[in-house]
Structure formats: C-alpha cells, structure tokens
Amino acid sequence: MHSTLPLGHARVTCVMGTGAMGTLCATILAQGSYRVRLWGRRPEHIAALAAQRENLRYLPGLHLPESIELTTSAETALRQCGLIICAVPAQHIRAVMGQFRAVIPADVPIASVAKGIENQTLLRPTEIITEVLGARPVVAISGPCIAGELACVLPTTLVAASTDETLTALIQTMFTTTYLRIYRNADLRGVELAAAMKNVVAIAAGILDGLQAGTNAKAALLTRGLVEITRLGVLLGAQVETFSGLAGLGDLVTTCFAAQGRNRTLGEHIGRGLSPSAALQGMTGVVEGLPTTKSVMDLARRQRVEMPITECLHAVLFEGKKPREGIADLMSRQPRHERDRCV
C-alpha cells in the first residue's frame, strides 16, 4: 500500500511510547509546529510527564513543549491522526498494536523507530505491525542516534526506509531540522535488520570494554561483526550497500562506542564480572540486543550461515560461558582468507 496525501500541520501525529526515542520524536515534531499526541500505557508516568513537562526517567533535561498532548487513551491518541510513530520496543509491539487494532484507521501510515527482531516469529518491527494491523504504508527510521545527544541539539543524520517514496519524503520533511538530516532509502528490510543486529555486536563491544581488552580488539570486533550481520542480511534479502550506510556502519560505530548506550553498557557490566541477569538490574530502559541475540541466532541457523561472534555472545548471555573463554574460542578458530564467504 502507498500513502497518497501529505500529513500537513492540521492532522495529528500520534507517538506511541514514552521512552527516550518516543519523547524525542514528539519534541522534535512539536518544535516544528506539528500537532503531537504522546501515548503511554502507564497512567503514573503520563501524569508525571504532564506535571513536569520533562521525562526524568528516560531523557532528563529535555523540556516537553506545552503543545504536546499526553494520554493513556488509544481513542484520544488517534483522534484526527494522520501518522503514527511507533516507539515501542520490538518485543512489545505486537501487544501494543493489538490494543490499538480496533481504533487505528486502515490508511494511517506508521513509522517505526524500534530496533530489534521479535523472538519466536523472527519478524522485524514493520512486519509485526502489518501482521497485526493489516497491510498499510510503513517506514523505519534508523541510524546513529544517541537520544541524549540529539536532545542537546548535537547534529546527526538518520535514514527513513520504505518502499513508499511518498512516505519517506514525508518523514524527511517532518523531521529535518538544523541539527537533524534525514536521508531516504528504499531498502526497508536491510535498514531494520542492520538496526537490530548492530545491538548484538554492541553488547560484545561492551564486554571487551569491561575486560579492558583494548582498542585493537574492539576495532576488530566491529569490523568482523559488520561482516557477519551483512552476510546474514543479504541472505535475508537486504541490499549489501545498506550495511555500509547510516543504519549499518553508522549506527554500529555509535552504539559500540557511546558511553550511554544501553547495549554496550550491559556488555561492559558482564565483562567486569557480573552475570547477565545481575547486569540488567538497575539499568533504565529496554536492552533490545539481549532478546535480539536469540532471534539472530535462530535466523542464522535457519539460513545455515556461521556467525561466530553472535554464537559466542549467545553462549555468554544464555549458556553460562565466561567472556574470556569466548574470546579464546574466537581467537583459536581455523585461519581463513579475510574475504571468505563462509566465516
């Protein structure tokens, strides 16, 4: 399905999810004079946002413009809605969209900023959306984006990916600011796969940080990690060029080096000796790379492709392997040509 009409400033954009990205998207659009409603499932959190006009839990320091309407009601959120921004973690999209199913018009396009792959079904965020709601225009927004930096008006570039050129052009227009530049891309599959799989590599990068393994090791991990996710992505129908772009290499570098990145931080705690379950305690927000590691391993097995870094991380996260044992296993693998298609 293709979108046919521009949103304009008269209709409402509904942002679903009050985490860092949801708050950030709502603020950017409101600052651009678009009508915005921000929906959240927890009444106490919505009440706090309304009273403080600041998301102290996920994005402290960013003022929510007074024009942003806050609600826990699906019916209210979608009144006069012309666009939905889905800022719900990938593993929760199905439940939230199911809640909204009866009140979302069939022709309203949905933009996803989630970065993950659903466990069991192995679906990407926009695939979950269309499976629950039926065919409709969808777009993924991704790229190197630390929400806290963008909230401080530090410059970055993102990509809007869809097979619907009208929709990507609309997103490009709505989100472009003096500090945010949006590129268009037709490879929706590749952008979503790159966005999800880079979080897996980021956890591994954090483990190296926790072990103080050095810059050389981290550079090697990023390079070979990119090879792995590109190989699997292409087998799944993505375009190889996407993985060297903003949603691939750009987001990978950012996520692996940003001190505030949740996936890298989880890995760092594990590298310092905590178990995965202990490392999760006290962390704010969802660590998308943790469940996505399971999904990526399932996809790799389905495609019969070797992904040694992902396999090693999976063993550390879910099978009790010690990080140093994992590194030893990776370093002792059979020597190969760098451009070997297998591993």
DRENBAVEX-906626 format. One line per 5 residues: for each residue y negated, x, z negated of C-alpha. Coordinates in Angstrom, 2 decimals. Each point is the difference from the previous one (the first is absolute). Layout:
BEGIN
Y,X,Z; ...
This chain:
BEGIN
0.00,0.00,0.00; -3.54,1.12,0.71; -3.23,-0.78,-1.81; -2.62,-1.63,2.18; -3.21,-0.43,-1.99
-2.09,2.53,-1.93; -0.23,-0.70,-3.71; -3.76,0.17,-0.30; -1.90,-0.24,-3.27; 0.40,-3.77,-0.41
3.70,0.00,-0.87; 1.61,1.55,-3.07; 2.17,3.09,-0.33; 2.65,-0.46,-2.69; 1.09,3.25,-1.64
3.36,-0.39,-1.71; 0.54,2.48,-2.82; -2.31,1.42,-2.64; 1.24,3.59,-0.05; -2.12,2.92,1.16
0.33,-0.71,3.72; -0.57,-3.73,-0.36; -3.11,0.58,-2.07; -1.22,2.63,2.43; 0.54,-2.14,3.12
-1.75,-2.97,-1.60; -2.98,2.14,-0.98; -0.38,1.64,3.41; 0.02,-3.37,1.77; -2.37,-1.60,-2.49
-2.41,2.91,0.41; 0.12,-0.73,3.72; -1.14,-3.58,-0.71; 3.39,-1.57,0.69; 1.11,-2.90,-2.17
2.85,1.19,-2.21; 2.40,-1.58,-2.47; 2.16,2.27,-2.13; 3.27,-1.54,-1.15; 2.12,1.24,-2.89
3.05,-1.48,-1.70; -0.98,0.84,-3.59; -2.68,-2.29,-1.49; -0.96,2.54,-2.67; -0.68,2.67,2.59
-2.06,-2.33,2.20; -1.97,-1.10,-3.07; -0.71,3.63,-0.90; -1.13,0.77,3.55; -2.29,-3.02,-0.04
-1.54,0.98,-3.32; -0.34,3.73,0.59; -0.37,0.15,3.81; 2.03,3.19,-0.23; 3.72,0.76,0.33
0.38,2.13,-3.11; 3.78,0.28,0.38; 0.27,1.13,3.60; -3.43,1.04,1.28; -2.48,0.59,-2.82
-3.59,0.72,0.98; -0.09,-2.20,3.11; -2.21,-3.07,-0.37; 1.34,-3.21,1.53; -2.82,-1.72,1.87
-0.95,-3.36,-1.49; 0.76,-1.64,3.35; 3.75,0.63,-0.40; 1.72,-3.18,-1.20; 2.93,0.54,-2.39
2.93,-2.39,-0.32; 3.65,-0.42,-0.94; 0.33,-3.13,2.15; 1.63,0.37,3.41; -1.69,-3.16,1.25
-3.44,1.21,-1.07; 0.55,3.49,1.38; 0.89,-1.32,3.45; -2.71,-2.62,0.42; -1.84,0.70,3.31
2.03,3.20,0.28; -0.14,1.86,3.31; 1.76,3.23,-1.03; 2.36,1.07,-2.78; 0.17,3.56,-1.34
3.38,0.53,-1.67; -0.44,2.68,-2.68; 3.25,-0.81,-1.80; 2.62,2.76,-0.54; 2.74,-0.10,2.61
2.75,-1.03,-2.43; -2.04,-3.07,-1.09; -1.28,-1.24,3.36; 2.89,-2.39,0.54; -0.53,-1.80,-3.32
-3.78,-0.27,0.42; 0.19,-1.20,3.59; 2.61,-2.52,-1.03; -2.46,-1.34,-2.55; -2.67,-0.30,2.70
2.29,-1.31,2.76; -0.94,-3.66,-0.27; -3.75,0.60,0.14; -0.45,2.83,2.52; -0.97,-1.35,3.43
2.24,1.19,2.82; -2.80,1.57,2.00; -1.64,2.10,-2.76; 0.54,3.73,0.67; 1.17,2.25,-2.81
-0.88,3.65,-0.56; 2.31,2.05,-2.22; -1.06,3.06,-1.96; 3.42,0.38,-1.72; 1.96,3.22,0.46
3.71,-0.48,-0.53; 3.33,-1.29,1.31; 1.67,-2.94,-1.70; 3.29,0.76,-1.73; 3.12,-1.76,1.31
-1.67,-1.46,3.13; -1.59,3.34,1.04; -2.94,-1.91,1.47; -3.53,1.33,0.37; -2.89,-1.92,-1.61
-1.06,-1.88,3.14; 3.64,-0.84,0.73; 0.36,-1.52,-3.46; -3.16,-2.04,0.59; 1.16,-1.43,3.32
3.52,-0.64,-1.28; -1.37,-2.08,-2.87; -2.92,-1.69,1.79; 1.10,-0.05,3.62; -1.48,1.75,3.03
-3.74,0.68,-0.22; -2.45,2.81,0.78; 0.53,2.93,-2.41; -1.61,3.41,-0.39; 0.62,2.99,-2.26
-2.87,2.06,-1.39; 1.03,3.50,-1.04; -0.97,3.64,-0.12; -1.31,2.58,-2.48; -1.60,-2.16,-2.67
-0.34,0.83,-3.66; -1.60,-3.20,-1.27; -2.06,1.76,-2.65; -1.58,2.31,2.57; -0.84,-2.83,2.37
-1.47,-1.95,-2.92; -2.36,2.96,-0.52; -1.08,-0.29,3.67; 1.73,3.24,0.99; 0.77,-0.04,3.74
3.43,-0.66,1.50; 1.66,-1.41,3.11; 2.76,-2.60,0.22; 2.00,-1.66,2.76; 0.51,-3.70,0.75
3.33,-0.54,1.78; 1.12,-3.12,1.83; 1.32,-1.18,3.33; -2.96,-2.41,-0.07; -3.02,1.89,1.33
-2.40,-2.77,-0.97; 1.13,0.26,-3.60; -0.28,3.79,-0.21; -3.49,-0.22,1.49; -0.92,-2.60,-2.63
1.24,2.20,-2.84; -1.83,2.95,1.51; -3.25,-1.97,0.03; 0.37,-1.45,-3.49; 0.95,3.20,-1.82
-2.13,2.58,1.77; -2.77,1.35,-2.25; -2.08,3.16,-0.22; 2.82,1.59,-2.03; 3.10,-1.69,1.49
1.07,0.35,3.63; 2.83,-2.12,1.42; 2.10,0.95,3.02; 2.25,-2.40,1.94; 3.70,0.53,0.67
2.61,-2.16,1.73; 2.99,1.60,-1.78; 0.35,-2.40,-2.92; 3.57,1.08,-0.70; -0.87,3.69,-0.10
-3.07,-0.41,-2.19; 1.88,-2.03,-2.61; 3.01,2.34,0.00; -2.22,3.06,-0.36; -1.97,-1.66,-2.80
3.17,-0.80,-1.92; 1.93,3.21,0.50; -2.84,2.39,-0.88; 0.21,-1.32,-3.56; 3.55,1.33,-0.21
-1.17,3.49,0.95; -2.91,-0.33,-2.44; 2.35,-0.47,-2.96; 1.85,3.14,1.07; -3.32,1.85,0.31
-0.89,-1.04,-3.54; 3.33,1.33,-1.26; -0.89,3.38,1.51; -3.37,-0.15,-1.74; 1.71,-0.74,-3.30
2.36,2.92,0.52; -2.92,2.25,1.01; 1.97,0.90,3.10; -3.07,1.23,1.85; -2.07,-0.74,3.09
2.53,1.44,2.41; 2.69,-2.39,-1.18; -2.33,-2.99,0.18; -1.14,0.87,3.53; 3.61,0.35,1.10
0.89,-3.32,-1.61; -2.82,-1.85,1.78; 0.89,1.57,3.34; 3.72,-0.71,-0.18; -0.62,-3.36,-1.64
-2.12,-1.02,2.96; 2.84,1.06,2.31; 2.40,-2.26,-1.92; -2.15,-3.10,-0.02; -0.96,0.47,3.63
3.64,0.29,1.04; 0.99,-3.18,-1.78; -3.11,-1.85,1.14; 0.61,0.78,3.65; 3.62,-1.14,-0.28
-1.33,-3.27,-1.42; -2.27,-0.49,3.02; -3.27,1.61,-1.10; -2.12,2.22,2.23; 0.24,3.70,-0.83
-3.78,0.48,0.29; -0.62,-2.39,-2.90; 1.50,2.46,-2.47; -2.53,2.69,0.85; -2.86,-2.48,-0.41
-1.88,-1.56,-2.90; 2.87,-2.16,-1.28; 2.43,2.92,0.25; -1.25,3.54,-0.60; -3.39,-1.13,-1.28
1.37,-2.28,-2.70; 2.84,2.40,-0.82; -2.37,2.88,-0.79; -2.28,-2.21,-2.07; 2.79,-1.54,-2.03
1.74,3.31,-0.66; -3.13,1.81,-1.21; -2.13,-2.69,-1.68; 0.08,0.49,-3.78; -0.38,-3.75,-0.59
2.74,-1.10,2.42; 2.65,-2.02,-1.87; 2.96,1.24,2.05; -0.92,3.68,-0.35; -0.74,-0.52,-3.69
3.39,-1.58,-0.65; 1.64,2.99,1.65; -2.06,2.44,-2.05; 1.15,-1.62,-3.25; 3.61,0.27,1.18
-0.51,3.62,0.97; -1.27,0.71,-3.50; 3.24,-1.27,-1.47; -0.33,-3.75,-0.48; 2.66,-2.37,1.26
-1.15,-2.40,2.75; 0.01,-2.92,-2.45; -2.01,1.94,-2.58; -2.41,1.20,2.68; -0.74,-3.60,0.98
-1.05,-0.92,-3.52; -3.73,-0.08,-0.43; -0.75,0.14,3.74; -2.50,-2.56,1.28; 0.92,-1.90,3.15
3.09,-0.08,2.19; 1.59,3.23,1.24; 1.02,-1.19,3.47; 1.91,3.14,0.86; 2.64,-0.60,-2.66
1.63,-3.14,1.49; -0.86,1.19,3.51; 2.19,3.08,-0.52; 2.97,-2.34,-0.30; -0.99,-1.87,3.15
-0.52,3.19,2.01; 3.43,1.29,-1.00; 1.54,-3.30,1.08; -1.80,0.22,3.34; 1.10,3.62,0.46
3.62,-0.94,-0.63; -0.27,-2.94,2.37; -1.42,2.26,2.73; 2.43,2.82,-0.86; -2.82,2.52,-0.26
-0.14,2.83,-2.51; -3.06,0.06,-2.26; 0.72,2.81,-2.48; -3.30,-0.19,-1.90; 0.24,-3.76,-0.45
3.67,0.27,-0.94; -0.80,2.65,-2.60; -2.83,-2.06,-1.46; 2.24,-3.07,-0.13; 2.53,2.00,-2.02
-2.73,1.11,-2.44; -1.46,-3.48,-0.41; 3.18,-2.06,-0.17; 3.01,2.26,-0.51; -1.07,2.32,-2.79
-0.32,3.20,2.02; -2.34,2.61,-1.48; -2.98,0.92,2.22; 0.83,3.71,0.01; 3.54,-0.82,1.10
-1.43,-2.01,2.86; -2.19,2.89,1.11; 2.99,2.35,-0.15; 2.00,-2.40,2.17; -2.79,-0.20,2.59
-0.50,3.77,0.12; 3.73,0.69,0.41; 0.52,-2.29,2.97; 1.40,1.48,3.21; -2.67,1.88,2.00
-1.19,-1.79,3.13; -2.52,0.19,2.79; -3.35,-1.52,-1.05; 0.08,-2.48,2.88; 3.58,-1.10,-0.59
0.12,-3.74,0.67; 2.51,-0.67,-2.75; -1.53,1.49,-3.18
